[in-house]
Amino acid sequence: MAKEWILNMATNRWGLNKKDSVGPVSLWIRECDPKTPEEWAEHYRQKLKEFLNEKGIDLSPDEYLQGLGKKLYVKITEVIKAEIDEVKEEDCLSSTKK
C-alpha cells in the first residue's frame, strides 16, 4: 500500500499524469470504448504516437512512457528522499505545539 501511495503522490505532484504529459486519456477512452485492456493499450499507443508527433517529440510511445517512468523514479529517489531527510524529530514535535 505504501509503495502505491508514494507512486500516486509523486505522479500527481509533478503532473506526470496530466493531459500535457500523457494526452487527453479520458477522451481517448471514451473514443475507443475498449472491450479489453489489450484493445485499450493498442488504441492508447496509437493516440499517444499522434500526440507526440503534434508536439514535435521524436520518440516512440514506449520510449516516451519509459522516460516518464524514469523521471518519476528520479523524483522519488532523489527529490522526495532529500525532502524526507530534511525532516527532523523537532519538526514533528513542534507541529504538535500549535
Secondary structure, DSSP 8 states (H G I E B T S, - for coil): -HHHHHHHHHHHHTTTTSHHHH--HHHHHHHH--SSHHHHHHHHHHHHHHHHHHTT--S-HHHHHHHHHHHHHHIIIIIIHHHHHH--HHHHHHHT--
